[in-house]
Amino acid sequence: MIPQILILLLCSLLLPSSCASTAPARKLALVKEQPLVLKYHDGPLLKGNLTVNLIWYGKFTPTQRSIIADFIRSISPTGDQTKTQLPSVSSWWQTTALYKEGSTTITLGKQYLNESYSLGKSLKPSQLISLSSKVGHRSAINVVLTAADVVPDGFCMSSCGAHGSGLAGKHKKARFTYAWVGNSQLQCPGQCAWPFHQPMYGPQTPPLVAPNGDVGVDGMIISLATLLAGAVTNPFDNGYFQGPATAPLEAVSACTGIFGSGAYPGFPGKLLVDKVTGASYNAHGLNGRKYLLPAMWDPRTSECKTLL
């Protein structure tokens, strides 16, 4: 991406007479935007072969589950699946290999359904960790996906999801990574499903058509992509990030709101548009799926890298 140039017109608010030849010459000052740097804090990253297990908390339709499962399968396709049209989910994920310690291969693991809301519809962080710890955790990221009528603590107020680590096993000595993502359809689509819904704040640009026809789930894909990249490059709060470890800007969250080249507040950037449905997307997945994925910080250029 070409660095943005900030043009400062030093004399723009003055009357012409104020800039007469008797005064020193005024010029346009070109100021190059400073590179975005995510510092590496010397901690371990999640590299090699990883399994992503999905815990579906609440009611999701089979179609909704397949949209997200196909996204996970699209990250590290094998065999004939690698022939997916470009730009692809896989090519988006390859940027994580530019971080230290090499590439990360993702495989969809087990899926667990909890349609009975066994812990209720308001979930505390400790309950989300508990849900994620009950499945296999060796070389895995366990992801809790909450339905549209579930309210995890802090959802819509401070986050659309989160990732972290916990301790599991008989003696609570096995460290594992987890993430949770909420369906914002009924609660805050303007915050967690933009640009498929009018934003809660800022420029009120028309919403885009969601590529899978589900504003809530297509919004979840954006959050899930953000969190998986963050979990791999900063799993234990001592990997790649900028700012305080308690509220870090990570691989994708440092590039919030950018989906294509030329993005600016209220405009997601250059995207592809499906000629039949009018849906906007920037990545092809397995089974003919199309997704909208956020930009990811590229450690080679110190810039937010987009697929388009």
C-alpha positions in Angstrom: 0.0 0.0 0.0 1.2 3.5 -0.8 1.7 5.5 2.5 -0.9 8.2 2.9 0.3 11.8 2.5 -1.1 14.4 4.7 -1.2 17.8 2.9 -1.1 20.8 5.2 -2.0 24.1 3.7 -0.4 26.6 5.9 -2.1 29.6 4.4 -5.5 28.1 3.6 -7.5 30.0 6.2 -5.9 33.4 5.6 -7.1 36.2 3.3 -5.0 36.6 0.1 -3.7 39.9 1.4 -2.3 38.1 4.4 -0.1 36.1 2.1 1.3 39.0 0.1 4.8 38.9 -1.4 6.1 41.1 1.4 5.7 38.1 3.7 7.9 35.0 3.7 6.8 32.5 1.0 4.3 29.9 2.2 4.4 26.4 0.9 2.5 23.1 1.0 4.1 20.8 3.5 4.1 17.1 2.7 4.3 15.0 5.8 4.7 11.2 5.4 2.6 9.2 7.7 4.6 7.3 10.3 4.8 3.5 9.8 2.5 1.3 12.0 4.8 -0.8 14.1 3.7 -3.9 16.1 6.5 -4.7 18.4 7.5 -8.3 19.0 7.7 -8.9 22.8 9.8 -12.1 22.6 7.0 -14.5 23.6 5.9 -17.7 21.9 3.6 -17.7 18.9 1.2 -20.4 17.7 3.0 -21.9 14.7 2.9 -25.3 13.0 -0.3 -27.4 12.8 -3.3 -26.1 14.8 -6.8 -27.4 15.2 -9.8 -25.0 15.6 -12.6 -26.5 17.6 -16.0 -24.8 17.5 -18.4 -24.6 20.4 -21.8 -23.4 19.3 -23.6 -21.8 22.2 -27.2 -21.2 21.6 -29.3 -21.7 18.5 -27.6 -21.5 15.0 -29.2 -22.8 11.8 -27.3 -25.5 9.8 -26.6 -22.8 7.1 -25.1 -20.4 9.7 -22.8 -23.2 11.0 -21.7 -24.2 7.5 -20.8 -20.6 6.6 -18.4 -20.4 9.5 -17.1 -24.0 9.2 -16.4 -23.4 5.5 -14.4 -20.3 6.5 -12.2 -22.3 8.8 -11.7 -25.0 6.2 -10.7 -22.4 3.7 -7.8 -21.1 5.7 -5.4 -24.0 5.0 -6.9 -26.0 2.1 -5.3 -29.2 0.9 -5.3 -31.2 -2.3 -7.7 -30.1 -5.0 -9.0 -27.5 -2.5 -5.9 -25.4 -3.0 -7.3 -24.5 -6.5 -9.6 -21.9 -5.0 -9.9 -18.7 -7.0 -7.8 -15.8 -6.0 -7.9 -13.7 -3.9 -8.7 -16.3 -1.3 -9.1 -16.9 2.4 -5.9 -18.9 2.2 -3.9 -16.1 0.6 -5.2 -13.7 3.3 -3.9 -16.1 6.0 -0.5 -16.5 4.4 0.5 -13.1 5.9 0.7 -14.7 9.3 3.6 -16.7 8.0 5.6 -13.5 7.7 5.7 -13.2 11.5 8.5 -14.9 13.4 8.7 -18.7 13.5 7.1 -19.5 10.2 3.6 -20.6 9.0 0.5 -21.8 10.8 -1.7 -24.5 9.3 -5.3 -24.5 10.4 -7.6 -27.6 10.5 -11.2 -27.6 11.5 -11.5 -29.9 14.5 -14.6 -31.0 16.4 -17.8 -29.0 16.7 -20.0 -29.1 19.8 -23.6 -27.9 20.0 -25.0 -26.3 23.2 -28.5 -25.3 22.1 -29.9 -25.6 25.7 -28.1 -22.5 26.9 -26.7 -24.6 29.8 -25.1 -21.5 31.5 -27.9 -19.1 30.6 -28.0 -16.2 28.2 -25.7 -13.9 30.0 -22.1 -15.1 30.1 -19.2 -14.0 32.3 -15.6 -14.2 31.0 -15.0 -17.2 33.4 -18.0 -19.0 31.9 -16.7 -18.5 28.3 -13.3 -19.9 29.4 -15.0 -22.8 31.1 -17.0 -23.6 27.9 -13.8 -23.5 25.8 -11.8 -25.6 28.2 -14.1 -28.7 28.0 -12.8 -29.7 24.5 -9.4 -30.8 23.4 -6.8 -28.1 23.9 -3.5 -29.6 22.7 -2.3 -27.6 19.6 -5.7 -26.0 19.3 -7.7 -22.8 19.5 -11.1 -23.4 21.0 -13.7 -20.9 19.7 -17.0 -20.3 21.5 -19.6 -18.8 19.1 -22.6 -17.2 20.9 -26.0 -16.9 19.3 -27.8 -13.6 18.6 -29.8 -13.8 21.9 -26.7 -14.4 24.1 -25.0 -11.5 25.9 -21.4 -12.2 26.8 -20.0 -9.7 29.3 -18.8 -6.6 27.5 -20.3 -7.6 24.2 -21.4 -4.6 22.1 -20.1 -2.3 24.8 -16.3 -2.8 24.5 -15.9 -5.7 22.1 -17.4 -8.0 19.4 -15.3 -10.9 20.7 -12.0 -11.7 22.3 -9.2 -14.2 22.5 -7.0 -15.3 25.4 -5.5 -18.2 27.2 -6.4 -20.4 30.2 -5.3 -23.4 32.1 -7.0 -26.8 31.7 -6.4 -30.4 32.6 -6.7 -32.3 35.8 -4.1 -30.2 37.6 -4.8 -27.0 35.7 -1.3 -26.9 34.2 -2.1 -27.3 30.5 -2.1 -23.9 28.9 -4.6 -23.5 26.0 -5.8 -20.7 23.8 -9.4 -19.8 23.2 -11.6 -17.1 21.5 -15.2 -16.2 21.6 -17.3 -14.3 18.9 -20.8 -13.1 19.3 -23.6 -12.8 16.7 -24.5 -9.1 16.8 -27.6 -9.3 14.6 -30.1 -8.4 17.3 -27.9 -6.3 19.5 -25.3 -4.1 17.8 -24.9 -4.9 14.0 -23.8 -1.3 13.5 -20.8 -1.9 15.7 -19.9 -5.6 15.0 -21.3 -6.2 11.5 -20.1 -3.0 9.7 -20.0 -2.6 6.7 -23.0 -4.8 6.3 -25.1 -2.5 8.5 -25.3 1.3 9.1 -22.5 2.2 11.6 -23.5 3.3 15.1 -21.2 6.3 14.8 -19.3 8.2 12.1 -20.0 8.6 8.4 -23.4 7.1 7.6 -22.6 5.4 4.3 -25.0 2.8 2.9 -24.4 -0.7 4.1 -23.0 -3.3 1.8 -24.8 -6.6 0.9 -23.4 -9.5 3.0 -21.7 -12.1 0.8 -23.5 -15.0 2.6 -26.8 -13.3 3.0 -26.6 -13.1 6.8 -25.5 -9.8 8.3 -24.9 -11.3 11.8 -22.8 -14.3 10.6 -20.9 -12.4 7.9 -20.1 -9.9 10.7 -18.9 -12.9 12.9 -16.5 -13.9 10.1 -14.8 -10.5 10.3 -14.5 -10.8 14.1 -13.4 -14.5 13.9 -10.7 -13.7 11.3 -9.5 -10.8 13.5 -9.2 -13.0 16.6 -7.6 -16.0 14.9 -4.9 -13.8 13.5 -4.5 -12.2 16.9 -4.4 -15.6 18.7 -1.7 -16.9 16.4 0.6 -13.9 16.6 -0.1 -12.8 20.2 -1.5 -15.9 22.1 -0.1 -15.1 25.5 0.1 -11.3 25.6 3.8 -11.3 24.8 3.8 -11.7 21.0 3.2 -9.0 18.4 1.2 -6.0 19.4 1.2 -2.2 19.9 0.2 -0.4 23.1 -0.6 -1.9 26.5 -0.8 -5.7 26.8 -4.3 -5.3 28.4 -5.7 -3.5 25.4 -3.3 -4.3 22.5 -3.6 -3.5 18.8 -2.8 -6.8 17.1 -2.2 -8.2 13.6 -5.7 -7.3 12.4 -7.2 -5.0 15.1 -4.4 -2.5 14.3 -6.0 -2.2 10.8 -9.7 -1.8 11.9 -12.0 -0.6 9.2 -9.7 -1.4 6.3 -10.9 -4.1 3.9 -9.5 -2.9 0.6 -7.1 -0.4 -0.9 -8.2 3.3 -0.6 -10.1 2.7 2.6 -10.9 5.7 4.9 -13.4 6.2 7.7 -16.8 5.2 6.5 -15.5 3.6 3.3 -14.1 0.0 3.5 -12.0 0.3 0.4 -11.9 -1.4 -3.0 -13.9 -4.6 -3.0 -15.3 -7.2 -5.5 -19.1 -7.2 -6.1 -21.0 -10.4 -7.0 -22.8 -9.7 -10.3 -25.9 -11.8 -9.3 -26.4 -10.9 -5.6 -24.7 -7.5 -5.4 -22.8 -8.7 -2.4 -19.4 -7.2 -1.6 -16.4 -9.5 -0.8 -12.7 -9.7 -1.2 -11.9 -13.4 -0.6 -13.0 -16.7 -2.2 -13.4 -19.8 0.0 -14.2 -23.5 -0.4 -17.6 -24.6 -1.7 -18.0 -21.4 -3.7 -18.1 -19.3 -0.5 -17.2 -15.6 -0.6 -16.1 -13.6 2.4 -15.1 -10.1 3.4 -11.9 -10.2 5.4 -10.1 -7.3 7.1 -6.6 -6.0 6.3 -3.7 -7.6 8.2 -0.5 -5.9 9.4 2.5 -6.9 7.2 5.7 -7.1 9.3 7.8 -6.6 6.1 6.3 -3.3 5.2 4.8 -2.1 8.6 1.6 -1.4 6.7 -1.9 -2.9 6.7 -2.1 -5.4 3.8 -5.3 -5.8 1.9 -6.3 -8.5 -0.7 -7.3 -5.9 -3.2 
